[in-house]
Amino acid sequence: MPERPSMHWERSPAELSERFAAVTDGHPEIARRKMFGEIAGFVNGNMVTGLHSGRWFVRLVGDEQSAALALPGATRFEPMPGRPMGDYVVLPSEVVEDDRALSGWLEKAIAVGKSLKPK
């Protein structure tokens, strides 16, 4: 029987987790809870943002997803190599470190969450 890949992920630095909490506090639509062993944000029960292995991801669709992926350093979110999660984009560190830019992408992700059927 083939061996299953390990599901052990590197944890995000404490500073990034603290930043996530502080930034999402400014967006009352986001409810935080654990996902992938870390912290994630949900709108109407739908995940719209989160941390994974030191990376910050957001849920985007259409032109906004294309625009985010065009940013230098942005990538599709793959919690496991070769297994991308469709609507999710990992933001580059320059965006994560810029309050205004990060807030703009979070607002877009919140709008996606609001457009989805509540869970």
C-alpha positions as MATLAB code, in Angstrom:
seq = 'MPERPSMHWERSPAELSERFAAVTDGHPEIARRKMFGEIAGFVNGNMVTGLHSGRWFVRLVGDEQSAALALPGATRFEPMPGRPMGDYVVLPSEVVEDDRALSGWLEKAIAVGKSLKPK';
ca = [
       0.000    0.000    0.000;
       1.494    3.408   -0.957;
       2.436    5.729    1.865;
       0.179    8.752    2.329;
       1.832   12.169    2.269;
       2.219   13.870    5.616;
      -0.302   16.579    6.494;
       2.187   18.432    8.689;
       2.437   22.082    7.704;
       4.849   24.738    8.827;
       3.151   27.191   11.170;
       2.997   30.883   10.367;
       5.176   33.149   12.524;
       3.453   34.535   15.616;
       3.887   38.082   14.259;
       1.893   37.206   11.134;
      -0.869   35.558   13.170;
      -1.037   38.656   15.378;
      -1.172   40.876   12.288;
      -3.978   38.730   10.857;
      -6.000   39.147   14.058;
      -5.377   42.889   14.207;
      -6.201   43.503   10.543;
      -9.318   41.331   10.505;
     -10.535   43.093   13.668;
     -10.994   46.100   11.364;
     -13.398   44.091    9.188;
     -16.342   43.117   11.418;
     -17.878   40.963    8.662;
     -15.029   38.470    9.112;
     -15.459   35.730   11.710;
     -12.200   34.010   12.643;
     -11.757   30.320   13.294;
      -9.173   27.588   12.832;
      -8.438   26.131    9.405;
      -5.380   24.148    8.320;
      -4.271   24.332   11.973;
      -4.010   28.122   11.708;
      -6.357   31.102   11.610;
      -8.794   31.893    8.812;
     -11.560   34.407    8.176;
     -15.109   33.535    7.148;
     -18.050   35.555    5.828;
     -21.467   33.872    6.053;
     -19.647   30.619    6.828;
     -17.540   30.797    3.653;
     -13.751   31.050    3.996;
     -12.499   34.289    2.438;
      -8.983   34.656    3.863;
      -6.466   32.889    6.014;
      -2.907   31.992    6.842;
      -1.014   28.894    5.788;
       2.684   28.177    6.303;
       3.600   31.847    6.609;
       1.494   32.955    3.654;
      -1.684   35.079    3.595;
      -4.348   34.036    1.100;
      -7.624   35.609   -0.033;
     -10.603   34.364   -2.017;
     -11.085   36.215   -5.298;
     -12.921   35.591   -8.546;
     -12.916   36.876  -12.114;
     -10.947   39.998  -12.984;
      -9.993   40.606   -9.351;
      -8.393   37.161   -9.142;
      -6.538   37.823  -12.410;
      -5.345   41.201  -11.102;
      -4.098   39.652   -7.866;
      -2.278   36.863   -9.706;
      -0.576   39.502  -11.866;
       1.088   41.013   -8.769;
       4.783   40.118   -8.509;
       5.083   37.263   -6.028;
       1.384   36.312   -5.972;
       0.502   32.650   -6.564;
      -2.462   30.334   -6.512;
      -3.050   28.901   -3.054;
      -1.975   25.255   -2.879;
      -2.139   23.868    0.664;
      -0.618   20.689   -0.808;
       1.677   20.836   -3.868;
      -0.301   20.254   -7.048;
      -3.660   20.689   -5.268;
      -4.707   24.330   -5.813;
      -7.829   25.695   -4.152;
      -9.761   27.289   -7.006;
     -10.613   30.829   -5.960;
      -7.727   31.466   -3.565;
      -4.639   33.608   -4.170;
      -1.559   33.958   -1.950;
      -0.772   37.639   -1.594;
       2.819   38.819   -2.016;
       4.613   40.000    1.128;
       4.631   43.605   -0.139;
       0.811   43.586   -0.035;
       0.644   41.830    3.338;
       2.944   44.488    4.834;
       0.955   47.423    3.385;
      -2.165   48.161    5.471;
      -4.004   49.991    2.696;
      -3.246   47.443   -0.035;
      -4.091   44.508    2.228;
      -7.367   46.086    3.304;
      -8.339   46.591   -0.337;
      -7.827   42.907   -1.152;
      -9.677   41.869    2.008;
     -12.654   44.026    0.995;
     -12.727   42.228   -2.363;
     -12.577   38.845   -0.602;
     -15.367   39.895    1.781;
     -17.516   40.815   -1.237;
     -16.954   37.312   -2.634;
     -18.016   35.813    0.696;
     -21.155   37.947    0.784;
     -22.061   36.846   -2.752;
     -21.996   33.149   -1.832;
     -24.789   31.100   -0.317;
     -24.404   31.129    3.494;
     -23.158   27.903    5.066;
];
